[in-house]
Amino acid sequence: MMVPAAPAAILASLDAPTRALVRLAARIAGGSEEAMRVSFTECLERRVPVPWVEEVILQSCLFAGFPRSLNAAREWRRVSGVPAPAVDDAPSPFDWRPAGEATCATVYGRFYEKLRGNIRALHPALDDWMITDGYGKVLSRPGLDLGRRELCIVAACVATAQDRQLHSHLHGARHAGVADPVVLESLDALSDAVAADDLARAKLLFTKVAGQEPSGPSGH
């Protein structure tokens, strides 16, 4: 399929709601329930849109596991008092694959075909789930733009020391239109939310990514 061109910088500054959202993503992935509650309170104070918070909780199932997403959803309901919607009003196409392919191609840019080959070599089911379930059903949902989604994925990868996936999604944030200074500010925002060594490694990795390493990300 044709790989879309990377957009111009769409997210050109780190506003307070996005900063709080990124910190929340890290704490859902790697923090305690108490730390999550602190971040949910911060999100309320910074007036983070409710759909943004709920989308980060939902996408955390991909990067932190279903139990952490469930725990985060429970704490969010308790702290915010916001009830769950009666139904999920996100569109539910019969086939999520086209949306998943388009979103994944945006995130990976010129590395997209290499990624698909790498994942198929691991197992064809993993490739199918990555596209249909991961990039389709979860990351192509409305409610949160792809640039902010990628920043939150970066935060989750830092919090869980998943450097290989971090490499890919640092590229992905840039491909989704996040300006380099915003990526760096987002990493700085994690200083009290993740381990110092993990954060230092992430910043070093971003200097390599921003330098456009010829090999690119190796995939999930």
Backbone torsions as a table, in degrees:
resi	resn	phi	psi	omega
1	MET	NA	156.9	179.1
2	MET	-73.3	132.6	178.8
3	VAL	-88.2	125.1	-178.9
4	PRO	-67.5	150.6	176.4
5	ALA	-69.7	146.3	177.3
6	ALA	-64.1	135.7	-179.3
7	PRO	-73.8	160.9	170.9
8	ALA	-64.4	164.7	-177.3
9	ALA	-57.5	114.3	179.1
10	ILE	-92.9	-42.3	178.3
11	LEU	-101.3	96.1	-171.1
12	ALA	-99.9	-6.1	176.7
13	SER	-150.5	153.1	-178.4
14	LEU	-95.0	100.9	178.6
15	ASP	-78.9	164.9	-176.0
16	ALA	-60.6	-42.2	177.9
17	PRO	-62.6	-39.5	179.6
18	THR	-67.6	-39.0	177.5
19	ARG	-59.1	-46.5	179.1
20	ALA	-63.7	-37.1	-179.5
21	LEU	-65.4	-42.1	179.7
22	VAL	-63.7	-42.7	178.7
23	ARG	-63.7	-38.5	177.2
24	LEU	-61.4	-45.1	-179.0
25	ALA	-57.3	-41.3	179.2
26	ALA	-64.6	-41.1	-176.7
27	ARG	-75.2	-31.0	173.2
28	ILE	-63.7	-41.7	-176.0
29	ALA	-72.9	-38.4	-171.1
30	GLY	-134.6	0.8	-176.0
31	GLY	-99.9	175.2	176.4
32	SER	-79.9	169.6	175.9
33	GLU	-63.6	-34.8	176.8
34	GLU	-62.7	-43.0	178.7
35	ALA	-64.3	-38.2	176.3
36	MET	-60.9	-42.9	-179.4
37	ARG	-62.1	-39.5	176.3
38	VAL	-59.5	-43.8	-178.8
39	SER	-69.5	-36.4	177.3
40	PHE	-64.0	-39.6	176.8
41	THR	-63.9	-41.5	177.6
42	GLU	-61.7	-41.0	178.8
43	CYS	-61.8	-40.6	177.9
44	LEU	-65.5	-42.6	-179.7
45	GLU	-64.9	-35.7	-178.8
46	ARG	-88.2	6.0	177.5
47	ARG	57.1	43.2	174.4
48	VAL	-67.3	128.5	179.4
49	PRO	-55.3	135.6	-179.2
50	VAL	-53.4	-43.5	178.9
51	PRO	-59.4	-34.9	178.0
52	TRP	-61.5	-48.5	-178.6
53	VAL	-59.8	-46.5	-175.5
54	GLU	-68.4	-34.1	176.7
55	GLU	-68.0	-37.2	177.2
56	VAL	-67.0	-39.0	174.9
57	ILE	-59.8	-46.8	-178.3
58	LEU	-64.7	-44.2	-176.8
59	GLN	-71.9	-17.0	179.1
60	SER	-63.7	-20.4	177.8
61	CYS	-61.3	-28.0	-179.7
62	LEU	-75.6	-31.6	-169.2
63	PHE	-113.9	-11.9	179.6
64	ALA	-131.1	-8.8	179.3
65	GLY	99.8	153.8	-177.0
66	PHE	-61.1	-41.2	-179.7
67	PRO	-58.3	-40.3	180.0
68	ARG	-69.4	-35.5	175.7
69	SER	-63.6	-42.2	177.8
70	LEU	-62.4	-45.1	179.4
71	ASN	-62.1	-41.8	179.8
72	ALA	-64.1	-42.8	179.6
73	ALA	-62.0	-41.1	179.0
74	ARG	-63.2	-45.5	-179.7
75	GLU	-66.3	-36.6	178.3
76	TRP	-62.2	-45.0	178.3
77	ARG	-61.0	-40.4	-178.6
78	ARG	-68.1	-46.2	-174.7
79	VAL	-73.5	-43.3	-172.5
80	SER	-86.0	-29.7	-172.5
81	GLY	74.3	5.1	178.6
82	VAL	-79.1	122.0	-179.9
83	PRO	-75.0	156.8	174.1
84	ALA	-67.4	146.6	174.9
85	PRO	-62.7	150.4	179.6
86	ALA	-63.6	-36.4	176.3
87	VAL	-139.3	157.7	174.8
88	ASP	-79.9	113.6	-175.6
89	ASP	-89.5	6.9	173.9
90	ALA	-66.7	143.2	178.7
91	PRO	-61.2	147.3	-176.8
92	SER	-126.1	77.9	179.4
93	PRO	-60.8	150.3	176.1
94	PHE	-61.4	-36.7	-178.1
95	ASP	-124.8	107.8	-179.9
96	TRP	-81.1	-6.7	-173.5
97	ARG	-58.4	-47.1	-179.1
98	PRO	-59.2	-42.2	177.8
99	ALA	-64.4	-41.2	179.8
100	GLY	-64.5	-40.4	178.5
101	GLU	-64.6	-41.3	-179.3
102	ALA	-66.3	-43.4	180.0
103	THR	-66.5	-44.3	-180.0
104	CYS	-63.7	-39.4	179.4
105	ALA	-65.2	-35.3	176.6
106	THR	-66.0	-45.9	-177.8
107	VAL	-63.2	-41.9	-173.5
108	TYR	-94.9	-15.4	177.5
109	GLY	54.5	-130.5	-176.0
110	ARG	-68.9	-9.4	178.9
111	PHE	-92.5	2.8	-172.5
112	TYR	-59.7	-51.5	-177.2
113	GLU	-64.1	-35.7	177.3
114	LYS	-64.0	-42.1	177.6
115	LEU	-58.4	-49.9	-176.8
116	ARG	-58.9	-41.7	178.0
117	GLY	-64.5	-41.7	179.0
118	ASN	-61.3	-43.2	-176.5
119	ILE	-73.1	-39.8	176.6
120	ARG	-60.4	-33.1	179.0
121	ALA	-68.8	-24.0	175.8
122	LEU	-78.1	-48.4	173.7
123	HIS	-176.7	133.0	-179.4
124	PRO	-60.9	-29.3	178.1
125	ALA	-64.8	-37.9	179.3
126	LEU	-64.1	-38.6	177.1
127	ASP	-63.5	-43.6	-179.6
128	ASP	-64.0	-45.8	-179.0
129	TRP	-66.2	-39.3	179.8
130	MET	-58.7	-46.4	-176.3
131	ILE	-75.9	-51.7	-173.3
132	THR	-74.4	-49.1	-175.6
133	ASP	-86.6	-49.6	-176.3
134	GLY	-69.7	-66.2	-176.1
135	TYR	-79.2	-21.2	179.1
136	GLY	-88.3	-77.0	-173.2
137	LYS	-62.7	-32.0	-175.3
138	VAL	-99.7	-59.0	-170.2
139	LEU	-83.1	-9.1	175.2
140	SER	-98.2	6.7	177.9
141	ARG	-66.6	149.9	171.9
142	PRO	-74.8	174.9	176.6
143	GLY	107.2	-23.3	178.0
144	LEU	-152.3	130.0	-178.3
145	ASP	-70.0	158.9	-174.2
146	LEU	-66.3	-34.9	179.0
147	GLY	-60.1	-47.6	179.1
148	ARG	-68.4	-36.2	174.8
149	ARG	-57.3	-46.0	-177.8
150	GLU	-65.3	-39.3	175.9
151	LEU	-60.5	-38.8	179.3
152	CYS	-71.0	-33.9	174.7
153	ILE	-66.2	-41.9	175.3
154	VAL	-55.8	-47.3	-179.2
155	ALA	-60.5	-42.4	179.2
156	ALA	-64.0	-39.8	179.7
157	CYS	-67.6	-37.9	175.8
158	VAL	-63.6	-44.9	-176.1
159	ALA	-64.1	-27.4	-177.8
160	THR	-107.2	8.3	177.3
161	ALA	56.0	40.5	177.4
162	GLN	-97.1	79.9	-170.5
163	ASP	-67.5	-34.9	-179.3
164	ARG	-64.8	-46.5	177.9
165	GLN	-69.1	-33.8	176.7
166	LEU	-59.3	-44.7	178.1
167	HIS	-54.5	-48.3	-178.3
168	SER	-62.0	-42.4	-173.3
169	HIS	-85.0	-16.9	167.0
170	LEU	-65.7	-43.4	171.8
171	HIS	-60.3	-43.4	-176.5
172	GLY	-60.3	-39.8	178.2
173	ALA	-61.3	-42.2	179.3
174	ARG	-66.3	-42.9	180.0
175	HIS	-64.0	-29.5	-179.0
176	ALA	-85.3	3.9	173.4
177	GLY	99.4	16.0	177.5
178	VAL	-88.6	125.9	-180.0
179	ALA	-66.9	146.8	-178.4
180	ASP	-54.1	-44.0	179.0
181	PRO	-60.9	-30.4	179.2
182	VAL	-71.2	-38.5	175.8
183	VAL	-60.8	-44.8	179.9
184	LEU	-65.1	-41.4	177.4
185	GLU	-63.4	-36.9	178.4
186	SER	-64.8	-40.4	175.9
187	LEU	-64.5	-43.2	178.2
188	ASP	-59.4	-34.2	-178.4
189	ALA	-65.5	-14.0	-178.1
190	LEU	-91.5	6.6	-169.9
191	SER	-57.5	-32.5	179.1
192	ASP	-107.8	13.8	-176.9
193	ALA	-115.9	-14.0	-179.0
194	VAL	-135.8	167.9	178.6
195	ALA	-65.4	140.3	-176.3
196	ALA	-59.6	-41.5	-179.3
197	ASP	-64.9	-39.7	179.3
198	ASP	-65.6	-39.6	179.6
199	LEU	-67.9	-40.9	179.0
200	ALA	-61.8	-40.2	178.4
201	ARG	-65.6	-39.1	-179.8
202	ALA	-64.1	-41.9	-179.9
203	LYS	-66.0	-40.3	177.8
204	LEU	-64.2	-41.2	178.9
205	LEU	-62.8	-38.3	-179.3
206	PHE	-66.9	-33.0	176.6
207	THR	-61.5	-34.0	177.3
208	LYS	-72.6	-42.3	179.8
209	VAL	-62.6	-44.0	-178.6
210	ALA	-66.6	-22.0	176.6
211	GLY	-83.6	5.4	176.0
212	GLN	59.4	64.0	175.4
213	GLU	-56.0	129.9	-177.9
214	PRO	-58.9	-34.8	-174.7
215	SER	-72.9	-28.7	179.6
216	GLY	71.6	-177.3	-179.5
217	PRO	-71.9	148.1	-178.4
218	SER	-91.8	-2.3	176.3
219	GLY	99.9	-179.3	-177.3
220	HIS	-68.8	NA	NA
